[in-house]
Amino acid sequence: MDISGAHLIVVTKIYEPAFLVRFGVPHEPADAERERRSLVEMIESGDAYAGETEEEKQKRDKSKKAQLTSLNIEVKV
């Protein structure tokens, strides 16, 4: 299974009413749903990083590399 782009889908789940209620996140249901729909539309458009500058892309790539490195390092106890 390829889940390399799953972070965008996971982000939409934090706007689900059940998540917000379970974790006591203060919210207005209409605002949370509007934000969730906006994220879903962006993801479905296939253009999640539209309008990103070269500097923003480099910053995102650097952050992604650091996160993946930390997730995959060998840890000895």
SULTAJO-V171847 format. One record per pair of residues at least 12 apart in sequence whose ideal C-beta (glycine too) atoms are under 10 Angstrom apart, sorted by the first residue. I is the first residue (numbers start at 1). J is the second residue. D is the distance in whole Angstrom. If there is no record, write none. Layout:
i: (I I)
j: (J J)
d: (D D)
//
This chain:
i: (5 5 7 7 7 8 8 8 8 8 8 8 9 9 9 11 11 11 11 12 12 12 12 12 12 12 12 13 13 14 14 14 14 15 15 15 15 15 15 15 15 15 15 15 15 16 16 16 17 17 17 17 19 20)
j: (43 48 48 64 67 39 40 42 43 44 48 49 39 40 43 36 39 40 43 35 36 37 38 39 40 42 43 36 39 32 35 36 39 27 29 31 32 33 34 35 36 37 38 39 40 32 33 36 29 32 33 36 32 32)
d: (8 8 10 10 10 7 9 8 5 10 6 10 9 9 7 9 6 10 9 9 5 9 9 5 6 10 7 9 10 9 9 8 9 8 10 9 5 7 9 5 3 9 9 7 9 8 9 7 6 7 8 9 9 6)
//
